[in-house]
Amino acid sequence: MSQHLDDAALLAAELLARRWLPRQHPKVRRALVDADLWAATQDRLAQVGLRLIDNLYADHVSVALLRPAETAVFGEAGLNSHNNIDLPRDAVSLLVLLWALIILPKRERQQARAASANGDDQNDMFGRERPVPTAASVSPLVPYRALLADFGVQLGKKTRLDTNLKRLENHGFIVRKGEDIGEGPLLDLLLDYDALAPRILQGALADVLVQAKELQASLPLALTHPDPEEGEEEFVDDEPAEPSQGAQQDSPQG
């Protein structure tokens, strides 16, 4: 085997063991700038019906089933279900609501800041593009008490809401920060933004988003714009660094 295949096997194994890895993890960082390593990892995962998923707006990468493997794994009934991780319907409703309250404004901020930064550099003779701001630096927090007050009745009241929040936390969709709810590693990876965003922005949750923006305007700055350095982990690679090559990225799965 070549060294790239060995590196790909290690990255695939760690992704399967941990379910997701931060983009700043040494092996992930290497794969994001080494097209051969990225392709080799995809090939390794494809041998067992999986694929590597990543997008610029998320701070993590993960794995998901290849489309041809979904029917064999879940069957027709599973594919026709509202989800394939055994979430009850009210938990799915809570997941979509939190996705709308967290991911939509986060993406808006990321795109606005990236456009502003690139606009400031329009006279740059080298035409360099600024990176998209990290999710940790712009992802809003949802106050638990506000969520309970506004949607507690629809989501089964406090006991049921707490149970479903724990479910979503265990699946990696959210994180709890004291009395606040934040973006988890998989929230912007496993839900298809291109499919879900238009339905929400043009549907019943549009009014909810307007109310959420009004609420965030009255919250302390620390809640709606968390410190990007807070909670970041340092990873120490046990392997020597290798030279980087061309960049390659994949798109998220719904």
N, C-alpha and C positions, 0 to 999 in steps of 0.2 A: 504493500500500500504506500501511496505517496504521503508526505507530511500533511498535505491539505486534507486528505481523507481522514487521517488520524485526528486532526484538529476538528474536522466536521463531526466525527463520531463523539468526541468529548463534548462539544457544544450541544449536539442533539441529546446526549444522555443527560446533561445538566438541565436542559429545558424540560425534559420529560420528568425528571426528579423533582424539580422546583415549580413547574407549571408556567412560570414566567421569570424573566431576568431583566434587570434595568439596562437601558441602553449604554450606561457607563460601565457596565461589567467588562473586564478586559477582553474576554472571548467575544462578546457581542460587539464591542467597539472595533475589534479586528475584523469581524465578519462584515460590518457595515461599510468598511473602506476597502475590502478585498473581495472583488467580484468572484474570484475562483473559489474562495472559502465559502462565500454565501451560496453559490450554486452547488457546491459539494454538500453543504448542510441540507439544502433543499432535496438533493438526490437521496441522501441518507434517510431523511424523514419520509420521503415519498415511498420508499420501500416498505414502510409499514402504514401507508395510507394517511400520512400527515403532511402538513406544510408549515413553514415558518411564516408568521404574520407580523407585520410591523407597519407603522405609519409615522410620518414626521411629527404629528401632533401629540403622540403618546410618548411617555417616558420609559416604556417597557416593550419587550418583544415576547411573543408566546408562540404556541403551536395550536393548530386546529385541523380538523379532518379535511382531506381533499373531497371535493364534490362527488367524485365517483364512489368514494367509500361511505358516504353518508347513508345511502339506502341500505347497504349491507349491514351497517352497524346499528342503525336506528329502526330500519324497516319503514314501510309506508306510514304506519300509524304514528311513529315517532316524528317523521318529517312533516306530517300534517298537524302535529301538536303545536301549541303556542310556544313551547320551548322544549329542549332535550336534556335539561339538567334537573328535571323533576321539581321545578319551582311551582308552587300553587299559583292560581290566577292572581290573587291579590299581591303576591310577591312580584310577579311579572309587571303588574301595574305600577308598583312602587319603583321597580327598576327603571321602567320607561320614564316615570316622573323625575327620578333623580338624574337620569341621563340628560333629560331636557334642561333641568335646572343647573347642571354642572358643565356638561360637554358643550352645549350650544353657546353659552357665553364665553367659555374658555376658548373655543375655536375662533369666535369673533375677535377676542382680544389678541390671540396669536396672529391672526391674519392682519389685523390692524397694525400691530406693532412691527411685524415684518415688513409690511408695505411702507410704513413710516420710515423705518430704518433704511430701506432700499431707496426711498425717495430722497432722503438726506444725502445718500451717496451717489446720486445720479450724475454728478460731475466727476466721480472717481474715474480716472483714466483707465483703471484696470477692470472696471465693471464688476466688482466683487458683490456677491449677494450675502446679506446677513442671515444667520441661521434663525429658524423659527424659535420664539421663546419657549422654554421648557414648560411642561404642564404644571410642574410644581410652582413655577413663578407666577402663573396667571389663573390657575384653576380656582374657582370660587368655592367657598364652604357653605353648606346648607345648615342653618341652625336647627337642631332637633326640636326645640320647643315650637318654633315657627311651623315646622313640618307637621307636628302633632296638632297644633291649633288649626291650621288651614285644611289639612287632609286626613286628620285622625278618624273622623266618622266614615269617610269613604274607604279608608284602608284598614278598617276593623278595630279602631280605637287602640289605646296604648299597648295592651298586652300583645295583640296581633301585630301591631307595627314593630314593636321591639323584636318579636320573633323573626319577622321577615327581614329586618335590618341585619340581624345576626346571620341569617342565611346568605344574604348578599355579601356580607363581610367575609364569610367563610369561602365563598366562591371567588373572591378577589375583585368584586365589582366596586366596593366602597371601602373606605377606612374610617374609623371613628377617631376623632381628635377632641377628647373631652366631650362637650355638649354639641359638637359640630360633626357634620358628615362630609367627607371629602372624596375625591376621585381615587378609586382603587386601580391597581395595575391593569385590569382587564376591561374597565368601563369603556375606554375609547378604542379597544382592539376588537372585541368580539361582537359589538353592535355596529351594524353597517350605517355609517353616517349618511352616505348618499341616498340610501333607501329610507331611513327613518326621519331625517331632518325635514324634508319637504312635507311629510305627513303631519308632523308636529306643528311646524310653522304655519301651515295652512289649515290645521284642524282644531280640535277642541282644546289643545294645550296652549294655543297661541295666547289666550288671555292670561293663563297661568304665568307665562314667561314675562308678560308685561308687569304683572303684579310682583314677580320675583325681582325684576330690575328696580322697581320702586322700593322694595324692601331692602335690597342691597345698598341703595343710595343712602339709607338711613342707618346702616350698620357701621361699626368702627372699621377703619381702613385695614387693620390687622386681620379682620375676618374675611374680607372680600379679596384682599391681595396679600396672601401669606408670604412669609419670607422664603425666597427660593432656596436658601441655604439650610433652612430648618428641616431636619429629618432626612437629609441626604446621607447615604451610606458610602463609606470608603471601601473599595475592594482592592485587595492586594493579590496580584496574579502570581501564581507559583511557577509560571513559565516565562522564559525570556521573551521580550517583545520582538516582533518581526517587522520588517518593512511593510508599509501599506501600499496597496495598489488602487485600482479604479473603484469607484463607489457603485453600489447596487442596492436597491430597496424593493420591498414587496408591498402589496396593498393589503388592507385589513379584510377580514371575513365578516360577514353578517351572522 
